């Protein structure tokens, strides 16, 4: 892949004079994740006043006047005053010519940053005061940022009002979401501000219908805490309807999570290649913390759509906390978690942040294949791939610490 694109241009001719506009065209391809525009002009004693904005397909996407010398736009976040949205297409940097001072010239730099692979860590299941979470949306975002997260889904129960609030926070991607909360189980609809027209379910078949509606609209669907010990929290709507992932770790490690882990293994053995997730299920009253457990995703870009694509592909490591313990495939041309691997291909997974007494368990269709007890905080497991699938767990005694999604046989 070629590098980022950069356009440098100097404007020193203003044919329409003051109170006019100058437009600088550029084209953004589908492989771009961020637009950066910077400009400089003589000010102060020079007397020039030049405003800045951008337009896409002839429509203004933002305006900052002469307040900012540098602005950025991404699909899901942008400098305040600019609209998020798709980037591909025909663009113009727009200069508003307010006042032309002596020897006025404007230096404009446009950079188009290409998508790249990166690891992002975040929260896929949490709540705010828009249902029963007990904190404002902005407080939830602050808590997630303070915990070192890159993204946050606020999955309030059967409501979407939390999705209307747009945070002016360039350091956090906030995923629009809703937790469908029925008498027959809970499921997250991720990625849409309004996934369904009416959430009410009067039977398990209604739950299935709402899932199909949300999926048709483009939502990513995660079945939550399938073995929760409550009449409505336990999943009772079947596992045949399409869903994108299964939440096997909800909050603290408990018997209901152990049941979900065992059930996931059964699904894998039966040939169901179901990705898994974790979620704190934060409510202020349950004293949980965002990102405990966390989802560490290998993402191809920097948008909400990229994050959810990684969830669906199983490029996810579920860990007890965001940064203390990590696992990632290593080596030249290494396959990602969730990918298909030819038999005999080398697999190498690097674990960092291990504690004394942690053990790494290798799991395939026959159960536990091997157990490794490292003596150091960093350790790499290497072996040739064999069998139908291979995944990794980290435990400290009976305490779960980390789960990877599997590698699958080609």
Number of C-alpha atoms within 10 A of each C-alpha: 7 5 8 11 13 12 11 11 12 13 14 12 12 14 9 10 13 14 11 13 17 18 14 15 13 14 12 19 12 11 15 21 23 21 19 17 20 17 22 16 21 18 12 9 8 13 14 19 19 26 20 24 22 24 19 20 11 10 10 16 18 21 22 17 16 17 10 15 15 16 22 19 23 21 19 19 25 21 20 17 14 20 18 17 13 14 20 16 12 14 21 20 22 19 23 20 19 17 15 19 17 10 10 19 18 17 14 20 17 21 16 22 18 19 19 13 10 11 17 18 25 31 29 29 30 26 27 23 16 20 17 14 22 16 19 14 21 16 13 24 25 14 16 20 19 10 17 16 25 19 23 25 26 29 30 27 23 20 19 21 14 22 22 10 11 11 15 13 16 12 13 20 22 26 24 25 31 32 25 25 21 24 19 21 24 25 27 30 29 28 23 18 18 20 25 22 9 10 19 15 17 11 13 17 14 16 26 19 14 21 27 18 15 22 19 12 14 14 26 24 25 27 24 29 26 25 19 20 12 10 11 14 19 19 23 17 20 13 13 7 12 13 22 21 23 23 24 27 32 24 23 16 16 13 12 18 22 15 17 22 18 12 15 20 19 14 14 18 16 10 12 11 20 19 26 29 30 32 29 24 28 27 20 17 10 11 9 16 20 31 33 24 29 29 30 31 25 24 24 17 20 23 21 22 18 15 27 22 18 20 27 20 22 26 28 32 26 31 29 25 22 23 16 12 19 23 25 21 18 16 11 7 7 15 18 21 26 24 16 15 22 13 14 12 13 15 21 19 18 15 19 16 15 24 15 12 12 21 19 22 18 17 18 21 17 11 13 14 13 11 14 13 15 18 13 13 13 15 18 15 16 13 11 11 19 18 13 19 24 24 19 23 21 25 17 15 10 7 13 19 23 22 27 26 25 27 25 22 16 10
